[in-house]
Amino acid sequence: MNQLTLDFCGELYSPDPEVPFTIGREADVVIDEDNPFLHRQFLSILFSHELWWLCNVGSQLTATVSHDQGRVQAWLAPGASMPLVFADTVVWFTAGSTTYEFDLRLDVPLLTPVEPDADDASGSTTIGRVSLTPD
């Protein structure tokens, strides 16, 4: 089975594929227990149909999910789910005035983005990952 690791502020978590793994104010990974704008349980990670899935179980907030180098980016709205397919995935979201970020790592990626051509002069490869500070 493909192992998933979550990295939040240097703390590593390995979700159990048998039970949903929650992220939020009162969850398996406590993001910020003092932020009233953050759902008690905002995101959930589960293993189903041989894939790891990221699910937005909240009712108001949207998460941004991206390939670690910014080549693919999606918004995960309340009630939506998406499979985790890249070796490294970055998730970030804003609750109130605070933005949070965590990383997800698959031992065996299901997809590998095609590297852009180094000779590409069209300017289509100028967008990269958005980096946030620890603050």
Stockholm file with secondary structure:
# STOCKHOLM 1.0

chainA/1-135         MNQLTLDFCGELYSPDPEVPFTIGREADVVIDEDNPFLHRQFLSILFSHELWWLCNVGSQLTATVSHDQGRVQAWLAPGASMPLVFADTVVWFTAGSTTYEFDLRLDVPLLTPVEPDADDASGSTTIGRVSLTPD
#=GR chainA/1-135 SS CCCEEEEETTEEECCCTTSCEEEESSSSEESCTTCTTSCSSCEEEEEETTEEEEEECCSSCCEEEEETTSSSEEEECTTCEEECCSSEEEEEEEETTEEEEEEEEESSCSCCCCCCCTTCCSSTTCCCCCCCCCC
#=GC SS_cons         CCCEEEEETTEEECCCTTSCEEEESSSSEESCTTCTTSCSSCEEEEEETTEEEEEECCSSCCEEEEETTSSSEEEECTTCEEECCSSEEEEEEEETTEEEEEEEEESSCSCCCCCCCTTCCSSTTCCCCCCCCCC
//
